[in-house]
Amino acid sequence: VIYISHRLQEIRQIADTVTVMRDGEVKGSAPMRDVSDDQILNLIVGRTVTKQFPLKSAGVLNGASILEVKGLSGADFVDINMSARGGEIVGIAGITGNGQSDFLRSLAGLGNARGAVTLDGKTVPLGNPGAARSAGIIYLSPDRQHEGLFPSLSVRENGTISALSRFANFGVVDRPLERRQMEAQRVDLNIRAASIEQNVATLSGGNQQKTILSRALLAEASLVLAEEPTAGVDVGARAEIYRILRDVASRGTLVVIVSSDIVELEGVCDRVLVFSRGHVVGELSGQDVNEANIGRTMITATTHRKTDQQERDRFGTTRSWLRMVAAGDYVPSFVLAGLIVLLGVVASGHNIRFVSGFNIEKILFLSAALAFVSFGQMCAVFTGRIDLSVGPLIGLSLVIASFFLNEGAGMATIIVGVLAVFGAAALVGLTNGTLVRFGNFTSVAATLGVYIIIQGISVLLRPYPDGAISATVMDTIKATIGSIPVVFIVALVLAIILEVGLRYSRWGMSLRAVGSNEKAAAHIGVRTGWTVVGAFIAGSLLTALGGMMVVAQLGIGDPNQGIEYTLGSIAAVVLGGASLFGGRGSFIGVLLGAVLIQEVNSSMVFLGLSQAWQYWFIGLLTLIAVAVYSQARSASIERP
């Protein structure tokens, strides 16, 4: 077992041999029993470190800022009361998941809570991060990559962004002053960067964290809330961060720390509040702040939540269960099925001819064409991408078919024409996938460029509509069983096959894994590159299949037909419950989304509404679907 950690206590407890690397080189290796913590620390830092933790405050604290929290309650904490003043560092301990993190975020305005919070005698509005920031509160997230840093900005910009008003005159930043202030922070905090203009993403984790800490100093915060302030940094950087936090407190600022490292809390904090089941179950100060007392208070707490909170939890659990159900991949299918039936009842009630065999056949045939294209779109969406080129690819399929599938053409010619249509589609998919995955293009940029190129090729081949399609070919594609088009049955069967493959095949699991987290998928051996390329190829082939339906519908090579299928396919995917961020969705839902769209288009005529209502109705449904699905899924992720 190779175990990598920045925590010396963990290494000493479980390792037989310790090896220290710094700057890409091995600096030392020895049996654990033969090396001291100080020796390891010196190897890590590259110099002698006299102590890991700075001296604590002594005597009476006279910091200006005073924090008062009264009866603060939230989803995971209840009736919290505390007071603290500037100059001290207050730690919050507890086993992960006992409400301490949510409590800290609520102080920063990042979570819903009720109760009262005052800072320097002024009420701090709850649930409002802007108001918290205006009150002088700075929050340091444990997830600096996603919540702390602006990775595309420089060290200077990341450090001064919360204090720009200090450097601005009439809204214009005094750049020399800003640079001087940030350069002073770089020196004081020992931020190891070539210059303050260096991109912050190129720094080590410890130097990134120190850059974030510079924000609190430059903004002259009254309250610094630090959650896991040394997460993911080496031992040397940890010692420097502890020094910085103590320096911040010595300037009269109140510092509140949430940490899962008891040793860290012991070494840094003047007082420690211990959380259990959302309550403060103990408060330690002075000499009582030590590892044994903190740990004992954490594991021996017997406090239970209040009865009213238990009731809220019970109802909250019910709501969470309902959200979880609403967030499922198949709930949208049931909703769409209900909407299809409801719209059918309304339209037929207004005009009985809506349910005539002829109209049903027309709706289902058009639904099949859109469904095939939407299945293709869904393949790209599962990877977290989008394919804008499907519409022009329909037009290209029409144009190619118009040269081969003519009246009197032999079977060999027809077969060559069909192969040409699908061969062109495969080439388009390969181009899209290669540009996106290996060319590092965004899917929008890549497929938009291909969109324009395809359209240009189609217009070049057919400057105007021409090349009538054989009636025999069209009749074959339009074959029905009663009033049900055969191609719709094919679409239904294909949707089921794709759905089963999505859930039970290696292909489906790889597709969903890449869309959910491409890096994690790569780490477990999924060939992410070829999965993405394959998704775009499969998407284009399915689009070409939909193009053959349009061939039978129009019966002529028209390069300008099919453009509307780009938006239509995206709408069907969204209505079907797919997440445009990837990894979620259902091919059954996509099929029903296509049916609903074509039913809406048909019903507007029978209801006597203008064509504009088609767009308004489908657009409104799409917006509602996005709002409902995204809210349900985000809620289920936040509170499973």
N, C-alpha and C positions, 0 to 999 in steps of 0.2 A: 504494500500500500504506500503510495506517495501522497502525503498530506501537506497541503500548502496553507499556511495561516500567518497572520500578523500578530497573533496573540501568543505571547511566550508561555503563559500558563497552560494553554492547550498543548503546545509542543512538548513541554516538559512532562505532562501527564501521559501522553500516548506514544511519543516517538522514542525509538531506540537510537537512531542516528539523526543528527541535525546537519543540514547543509545550508549555507547562507549564500545567496546570489545578490549581486548589486550591479547595475549597469550592464546586465547581460553576461556577467562573469561570475564564476564561483570564487568567493572570497575566503571560504573556509569550510571544513567538514570534520566532524568528530563525533564519537559516541556521546549521547546525551549526558551520561553521568560524569563525563570528563570536562564539561564546559559550564561556566556560570552564566546567569542571565546577563550580567554586565558585559561579559565577553561577546555574547551573541549580539547584544544591542550595539556594541561598538563596531562589530563587523557589518551590521545592517546599515548603520548611519555613516560609517567611514571615518568616524572621529570619536573621541571619548565623550560619553554622555554621563554627566555627574549624577543626574536623577531624572526619573521619568515624570514625576508629578511636582508641580510648583508648591510653594508654601501657601497654606490657606490663610484666610482673613483672620485677624486677631482683634479682639476687643469689640466695641460697639460699632455697628455699621451706620454710616451717616449718608448713604446714597440718596440722591434727590428723588428717584422714582420709587413709588410705592404701589404695589399691586394688591388689590383686594378682590377675592373671588368668593361669591356667596351663593350657595344653592345651585351651582352649575350642574346641569344634567343634560345628557345626550343619549344617543342610541346605545352606547356601551359603557357609560359611566353615570353615576347617580349622586346628586347632592354633595358636590365637592365644595369644600370651604378651605381657603388657604389665604395667607397673607405673606408678603415678602417685600423686601426693600432693596434698593440699589446697593451694589457692593458685595452682595452675596451670590453664591451659586447654589441653586436649589436643584437637587436631583429627584427624579421620579423613577422608582424601581417597580418591578413586578414581572411576573412571568408573561411572556408575549401573549397578547390577546385579552388582557384584563382591563382594557380601557385607557391605559396611560397615553398611548399614541393618539387616540381620538380626542382625549382631553386637551393635549397640547395643540392639536390642529384646530380645535374649537377656539382656543385663545387667539389663534391667528386669523380667525374668521373663516376657516376652511371647512367647517362642518356645522350642521344645524345643532343648536343647543338652546337651552332656556336657563334663566338665572340672571345673575348680575356680575359684571366684570368692570372694575374701575382701575384706571392707571393715572397716577398723579392727581387723584380726585375727580377725574373726568370719566364719564361712562363710555365704555367701548361697545359700540353696537355689535351684536352677535351675528354670525353668518355673513359677514361683509369684510372680505380681505382688504378692500381698499380703505375702509374705515379703520381697520386695525393698523394698516401701514401708516395712515395719517396720524394715528395716536402714538406712533413711535415704536411699533412692534415689528420685529424682523424675525421671520421663520426660516430656519435652515433645515431643509428636507433631507431624510436619509437617502433618498434616491436623487442624487445630484444630477445624474445624466438626464433624467426626464422632468424633474421638478426644480432643479437648482440652477443649472448652467444654461447659457445660450451658446451652444457648441459652435455656431458659425461666427461668433463675435470674438473679439480679442480679450486679453486679460484686462486691459483698461476698461473696455466697455462693460464687461461682466462685473467689475468691481465698482464702477461709479454709477451704474444704471439706477440705483435707488437714491442717489444723492445728486442728481443732475441739477436740481433747483439751487444747490449751493454754488454751482459753477456757472449759472446762467444769468444773463442780463437781458431783460425784455424777451425771454424765450430763446436767446441765442447763447450756446454754450461757449464759455471762455476756455478754449482748448488748452492753451499753455498752463492755466491754473489747474485744469483737470489732470493734465499729465503730471504736473509737479506733485499733486496730492496722491495720485496713484503710485507714482514712483517711490514716494516716501513709504507707502504701505508695502510695496514690494520689498523694500529694504528691511523695514521693521518686522515684517512677518516672514522674512526669508523665503519669499516665493521664488522658486528656482525656474526662471524663464529668461530667454535670451534678451527679451525686452517686454515692456508692457503691451506692445503691439502684436506680440505673438498670439496665435490662435489658441484659445483656452483648451480646445479639444486635444491639443498635442502635449499637454502637461500630464504629469503623473497624478494619481488620485489624491495624494496628499497635497500637492500644490494647487489642484483644482479646489479642494476643500478650503485651503487658506485664502484662495481668491474669493470664495463665497463669504468667508469670514470678514474679508476686507470691506465687503458691502455694509456690514453692521457698523464697522468703525467709521467709514466715510459718511454713512447716513446719520451718525450720532444717535443711534437707537436708544430708547429708554428701556426696552425689554427685548432680550434676545432669547428666542425659543429654538433650542438645538436638539433635534432628534437623531440619535445615533451619530454624534458629530465625528467619530473616527472610523466609521464603517468603510472598509475597503482601503485603508491607508496603512503604510508600514509603520513599524515601531518608532522609528526616528521621527516621522511626521506626526505620530500620535503625541509624542512628548512636546513637540512644537505647538500643536493645536491646544493641548492642555495649558501651555504657557499663555497662548493668545487669549483663551477664554478667561484665564485669571487676570490678564491685563485689561480685558474689557470690563470685568467686574470692578477692578481697582479704580477705574475711571468713574465709578458711580452708577454703572449700568447693572440692572438685574439680569441674571442669566438663569434660565430654567433648562435643565437637561433631562431628556428621556434616554435611558441606556439599558441595554440588556446585559451589560458587562458590570458585574457587581464590584470588581476590583477598580474599574474606572470611576464608579460613583464614590467609592471609598476615598480614592486618591484626589478627586477634584472637588467634591461638593462639601459645602458647609453644613447643609441640612439635606435630609433625604425623606421624601414621602413615599410610602410603600402602598401600591395599589393591589387590590384583589377583588375580583368580581365587580369591577367598576366602582369600588369604594376605596377611600383612604383608610387603611387598617393600621397604620402606624406612622409615627414621625420620629426621626432620629436626628440628633444634633450633637455637635462637639465630639467628644471622645467616643460617643456611642455609634458614630458613623463608621462602621467597619464591616468587613465582609461577613463575619459570623452573624452579627445582629441583623443585617439586611436580609441575608438568606433565611435566617430563622423566622423573621417576621413574614416573609413571603410565603413560606411553606406551612406555617402553623395557623394562618388566618382562617377563621371560621365564619366570617361575615357573609350573610346572604343578602341578596337584593331585596329591597322593600316590596311589600305586597303589590302596591300600585304599579311598580316597575315590572313585577312579574306578569301582571295583567297586560301591560303594554308589550312585554316580550312575547306573550302568548299571541296577542293579536298581530304583533309584528312578524311572528313566525308564520302566521296564516297568510299575511300579505306577502311575505317572502316566498312562500310556497306558490301563491298565485302568480307572482312575478316570474318564478322559475318555470311554471307551466307556460305562461305567456311568451317566455323567451325561447321555448322549444322550437325546433326546426319544422315541426309538422302542424303547429297551431295555425300559422298563416294559411295552410291548405284548407283547413276546416272553415276558416273565416271567408276565404275566397269562394269555396263551394256554396256557402250560405248566401253570399252576395250574388253569385251567378243565378241561383234559384230565385232570390228576391227580385232581381232585375227582370228575370224572365216572366215572373208573375205580373209585375207592374206593366211591362211592355205588352204582354198578351192581353191583359185586362183592358188596355187602351185600344189594341188592335189585334184580334185573334190570329191574323195572318203571320204574326211574329213567330208563332210555333208551327207554321206550315213546314212540310217536309222539305220544300225548296229552300226556305230560309235557314232551316237548321243545317242542311247540307252545306250551304254557302258559309255559314258561320264556322262550322267545324273544319271545312277545308282551309279557310283563311287562318284559323287557329293553328292548324297543323303546320302551315308554312312559317308562321311567327314562332311557334314552339321550337321547331328545329333550329332556327336562328338563335333563339333565346337559350337553348341548350348549349349552343356554341359560346354565347356570351357568358353563360354560367361557368364554363370551364375556366375562362380567364378570371372571372370574379372570384372563384374559389382560391386562386393563388394571390388574391389581393390586388389584381390588376383589372384593367378594363380594355375592351377592344372596340375602337371607334370605326374600324375598317369594314365591319360586317355589312353595312349598307351598300357601299360601292362594290363589295365582292358579289352581292346579289346581282347588281347590274352587269358585272363582268361575266357571271355565269349565264345570264340571259344572252349577252352578245356572243359568247363562245358557242352556246347551244344553237344560236340562229344560223351558224355557218354549217352545222352538221345535221341537225334534227329537222331537216326540211322535208316537204312532201316528196315522196318517191325515193327518199334515201334508203339504202340497203341496211340490213342489220349490222354489217361490219362498220359502216359509216356512223351509225347511231352509237355503237359501242365506243368507237374512237372519240366521238363527241362527248359522251358521258365521261370517259376517262380524262379527256382534256379539261373538262369542267373541274373534276375533282383533283387533277394534277395541278392546275393553276391554284386551286384553293390550298392545297398542301404547301405549295411554294410560298403563298402569302402568309400562311401560318408560321412556316419556318422562318421567314424574314422577320415577322413581328416578334416571335419568341427569341430569336438571336439578338435582335436589337435591344430588347428589354433586358434579357438575362445576361448576355455576354458583352453587349455594347453599353450597358449601364444607362440606357435611355429610360425615362419614365414611360409607362405604358401609354399615357395620353399623347406624349410627343411622338413616340414611335408609330403608333397606330394612326395618328392624325396624318403624319407624313405619308404612310402607306395608303391611307384613304385617298389623298390627293393624287398620288401616283396611279393607283388603280383606276380612278375616275378618268384620268388623262388617257390611259391605255384604252379604256372602253370607248371613249369619244373618238379616239384615233381609229379604232376598228370599225365603229358604227357612228359616223358623224350625225346620222339621223336614224330614226327607227326603220328597221328593214329586216328581211330574212324571216318570212313566216314559218312558224313551227308546224310540223306535220299534225294533222287532225288525229291521226292514229296514236301518236305519242301523247297528245293532250288527253284524249279519251282514256288511254291506259292509266295515266297518272290520276285522272279524276274518277276512276272506277269507284263504285259505291256498293255497299251491302244495305239495301233498303235506302234510308236517308243518311246513312253513316258513311262518309268517305273512307276508303281503305287506308288512305294515308294518315287519317286521324287515328285509326286503330294502331297503325305502325308507330305513330308518335306516342301513344299511350303505352304500348309495349316497350318502346325504347326508353321512355321515362322510368318505367319500373326497373328495367335492366340497369340503367345508369344509377338509379337509386340504390339498388342492391349492391352494385359494384362500389358505390361510394362508401357504403357502410361495412362491407365484408371483404373487399379485395385489397391487395397491397397497393394497387393504383389509387383507389379511393382514399385510403388512409394517408398515403404520401401526399396526395393533392390537398387534403384537409390540413395535414400537418404543416405543409409549406405555407398555406394561407394563414394559419394560426400563429406560427412563429418560425420563420424560415431559418433563422440561425439555430434554433433548437433542433429543427428537423435535420439540418446538416450535421449536427453533433451526434445524432444517433444513426447516421449512415444513409439518410435519404439523399438520393442524387437530385438535389434541388434544382440544379441548372436544367437538366433534361426533363424534370417534372414540369417546370415552367414552359419550356419550349414545346413539350408534348401537349400541354394544355392548350396552347395557342394553335398548334396544328390540328388537334381534335376539334377545337372551336371553329376553325375555318372549314374543315370537312363537313361538320354539321351545318354550317351556314350554307355551303354549296348544296347540301341536301334540301334545305329550305328554298334555295334558289331554283331548284328543279320544280318545286311546287309553283313558284312564281312564273316559270316558263309556261307551265300548263295553264295558268290563270290568264296571262297576257297574250301568249301566242305569237310574240314578235320580239326581235332583238332591240331593246330600247336601253341605251346606256344610262339614262336618267331615272330609271325605275329602281326601286330598292333602297333609295337614300333614307326613307322614313323608317326603315327597319332598324337602323342604328338606335334611335331613341326608343322605338317600340320594344326592342329586345331588352334594353336597360330597364324600361318600365316594368316589363314582365318579370324580370329577375328581382327587382325591388319588391313588387307586389307579392311575389312568391316567398318573401321572407329572407332573402339572402342578405348577408352583410357585405357591403362594398369594401370592407377592410379585409375580407378573406376568411376562409375556413368554415363558414356557416351557410346553410341553405339547403334546399331540396329541389330536385328535378320535378317532382310531382307538383310542388308549389309553383314552379315556373310554368308548367303546362297549364295549370288552372289560371295563372296570371295572363297567359296568352289568350285563353278562352274568354276571360272577363273583358279584356281589351277589345277583342273582336265583337263580343256581344254588345258592349257599349257603343261601338261604331255603328252597328246595325240598329240598335234600339232607338238611337236618336232620330232616325228617319220615321220609324213607326210612332214615336212620341211627338212628331211634328216639330222637332227642335233643329236649329241650324247646325252646320258642321262645326261651328266654333265650340258648341257644347261638348263635342267629342274630346277636344283638347282640354277644355276646362275640367271636365269630369275626371278624365284619366289623370291629369296633372294633380287635381285635388286628392284623388285616391292615393297617388304615389307619395305626396307629401305626408298624408295621414299615416301611410304604411311606414315610412321612414321614421316619423316621430314616435309611433307606438312601439315598433320593434326595437328601435335604439334605446328608448327609455326602459323598456322591459328588460333588455339584455344588460344595460349598464347597471340597473338596480340589482339584478340577480348576481352580477359579478361583485358588486360592492358588498352586498349582504346575502351570501348564499344560504 
